[in-house]
Amino acid sequence: MKRRTAREKAFQILFQMDVNDIAPQEAIEHVLEEEAIDAFLSELVYGVNKNKQAIDEKITANLEKWTLERLATVEKTVLRIAAFELMFESETPQGVVINEAVELAKLYGDDKSGKFVNGVLSKVIS
């Protein structure tokens, strides 16, 4: 599975977990159906889930005039995935992580989601 696909699947899984308050394994089964879980996808899903408090604190510290609770689930989920990669997974260059997050935000969010995500993540890395 390509990393872009893994990020998109991780987004779908984490979104399901957040909206439906379900466990990672249940969300994975729902999203992947019969498809096998990829190592990078697993790292993203379980890593975000395990480190959610630290990730949310990092995101919150870089929000201006917003609170995490006010964010739409799409933006919050995209930010969590990207923040996890930036904080805990040093293999991928920061620019790639941010670009992938912006693309996910554009795909699943509204017309302003990409700019918002880019702005927050730019502060996270500075």
MOMO-V285916 format. One record per run of one state. SS is the DSSP state (H for helix, E for strand, L for the rest). FROM is the first residue (numbers start at 1). TO is the last residue. Records with the same first field share a line. If there is no record, write none. Layout:
SS->FROM-TO, FROM-TO
//
This chain:
L->1-2, 21-23, 33-38, 51-51, 62-67, 71-72, 89-93, 109-112, 126-126
H->3-20, 24-32, 39-50, 52-61, 68-70, 73-88, 94-108, 113-125
//
